[in-house]
Amino acid sequence: MHDDAFFQKYDLGGVMCEVFDDLPGFLYFVKDCDLRLVAINRRLAEKIAVVDKQSIIGMTDYDYLPSHMADAYKEDDLWVLETGKSIRGKVELVTSGKGLVDWSRTTKTPLRDAKGEIVGIIGVTRPFERGVSGREAKEVLGAALQLMHDSFHENVPISRLAKVSHLSVSSFVRRFKKHFDMTPKEYMRHLRVQEACHMLVQTTKTLAEIGADCGYSDQSHFSREFSRVMKESPKQYRGRF
């Protein structure tokens, strides 16, 4: 159970929500120790296709998200509550209520009362903006990222990505993982899935056609890789949206 007085005292559902609504693309949420929503900003409500954001206050992720997504968020939430540590800038694909996915960075941190006791979780998801933060990262990885986004449907060798970055393969992979928390290969896999999600929702192409357009060898390969990232099959994803 959460302490209503505590959340009201710090106005976590009022002024804080308004602050994050003024930041383009930012999603803001607060959960209590039972993982029930205490506050969300307007933009998050729109993202999950909820007309009245107050209508889901007190609910958990399982009440409005597919179970496989709720499971993933719950795992992170429990880790924050149990360890008292923060998850900062986790790179992930976030699905909107319309079935489209975007790259985002999510930060979750424990919310403590005046005594230092954990009373909930406060989280922010911000746009990934197709790149990395920081001048050094953009200078070093910018060319490789552009190539990856332009040629995600091809099997671009890591050696080529390293070459356009003027790095050895080992240095390129190390720096890439530092900024993205995933390998270049995993990033490419997510790029393909991102495009596949859009095509599943926005076109009437068959699964085989979408798989081919996104660079998969066949429909079976497409379904297997899509399910690995999205935790459901392409057919199930299309059916939901």
N, C-alpha and C positions, 0 to 999 in steps of 0.2 A: 504494500500500500504506500502511496506517496503522501507527503505532507502538503496539503493544499495551501496552507498558510505560507509555507516556504516558497512555493512556486509563484504565488500571488505577490509576495513581498518583493521578489526580484523581477516581477513583471515579465516572466520568460515567454508568455504568450501574447504580450501586447507590444511594447516598444521594440523588443528584440525581433519580433516577426516583421515589424515595419522596417527596421534597419536592413534586414536581409532582402526584403522586397525591393528596396532601393538599389541593391547591388545586382546588376544584370546576370540572370542565369542562376543565382545562388538559391539553394534549397536548404531550409532550416527546420530542425525538428528537435523535440525534447521528449524523452521517455522516462518513466519512473523505473523503479527496480523490478517491477513485474513486467517490464517491457511494453507497458501501455503508453500510448501517445498522450502527452500532456499539452503539447503545442506544436503547431506547424505553421509555416508562413503560406501566404496566398499562392505563391508560385509552386510550391510543392503540391498543394491541393489541385492546382490546374494540371500538374504533371501526371498525377494519378487519376485524373478525370473525376474529381470530387467537386460538386457544385458548392456545397456548404462545408467549409473546413471544420466547423464545430461538430459536424455530424459524426466524425470519426475519432474525436477526442475520447479517450478511454478504451479505444480498440487497440488490438495488436496488429502487427504486420499480416498475420494469418487471416484477418478479417477482410482485407482488401487486396492482397497480393497472392499470386500463385504460391503454393506451398514450397516449391523448390527455391523460390526467391526468398521467401520468409525464413526458410531454414538457414540460408547463407547469412542473412542479416542477423538472425538470432545468434549464430555462432560468434560473430564479431561482437555483438552486444554483450553476451555473457563473458567473453574474454575481457572486455573493458571493466565490467562490474567485478569480476573475480580477481583480476590482477591490479586494478586501480591505475592501470596505465592507459595511454591514449593510442589510438590508431590514427596516424597522420598521413594524409595525402594518398590513400589507397586508390590505385588506378582501377577502374571497373567500367563496364558497360551498364548504363542505367536505362531501363525501359519505361517509356511514357505510357499513358493510358490508351494511346492510339496505336501502340505496337512498334513505334520507332525507337531506336536506341541511339544513345550518344555517349561519348567518352566523358567520364567525370573523375574527379578526385574527391574522395570522401574522408573527412576527419571526424572521429568520434572521441570524446573525452569524458571522463567521469565527472559528474556534477556533485559537489560536496556542500554540506551545510556549514554553519558557523563552527561546529565542533570538529569538522574534518571528516564527518561520516558521509559515505557515498549515498546519495538519495536519488540518483538517476543518471541519465546519459544526455549530453547535449551534442548534437551533430550538425555538420554543414557539408553539403555536397556542392561543388563548384564546377563550372564548365572546364573541360580539359583543353579546349581550344586547339585541338589537333597538334599539339606540340608539347614543349617542355617549358618549365619556368626557369628563369635565370639566363643571363646573357651568355655565360660560358656554355651552357647546354645547347642553346640555339645555334651558337656559332659552330660548335663541334658536330652536332647531330642534325642540324637543319636540312642539309642536302640529302642525307639518308632517309629522313622522315618524308621528305617530298617524294623521293623515289618510291618509297614503300606505299604511300597513298596513291600515287599515280599508277603503280604496277602491282597492286595487291593480288590481282588475279593471275599473276605469273609466279613462277618459282625463282624469285630473285635470290641469288647466292649471297650468303653472309659476306663472302669475300668482296663482292661488288659494293655492298653497303659500306664495308670498312674502307674500301678504296676511295669512294667519294667523300668520306669523312677524313681522309688522310691519316688513317689509323691502322694499326695491325688488327687482325681479326680478334685476338684476345683482348686488346685494349678497347676495341669498339664494343664488344659484348659486355665487358666490365662496366664501361661508362653507361651503356644503354640500360643495364639492369639497375644501376645506381639511380637513374632518373625515372624509370618506369616500373620498377619492381617486377619486371618480367623480361624474358629473353626476346631478342628480335623475332625469333620464330614464333613465340607465343603472341607477340604483338601482331604479326602478320595474320595469324589464325583469327585473332579478334577482329581485324579489319575485314576479313572475308565474311565473317559472321555478321558483322554490322551491316554490310551491304546486302547480305542475304535477307536479314530481317526486314530491311526497307522494301526489297523486291517482293517478299512474301506478302506484305501488307498492301503495297501500292500497285502491284501488277497481277495479271491473271496467268502469268507464265507457269508452266509445270515445274515440279521440283527438279526434274532432270535438266530443264533449260536454265533454271536459276543456278543450279550446281555448276553447270558448264560455264555460265557467265562469270561466276565468282572464282573460277580456277580449280574446281574439284575434278578429279579424274572421272568420277561417275556418281550416280545418285546415292549409292551406298556410302561412298566416301563422304559426300556432302552431309548425309544424315548423321553419320558417326561423329564428324567434326563439329557440326552444329550442336548436337546433343551434349558434347563435351563442354562447350562453353555456356550454352543457355539452359542446360539441364532439362531439356524437353526436345522432342523431335521437331523438324520443320513443319510437318503436318499438324502437330498439336499447336505449335505457335501460330500458324495461319488460322487455325480453327478458333483460337481465342480472340482474334482480332478481325 
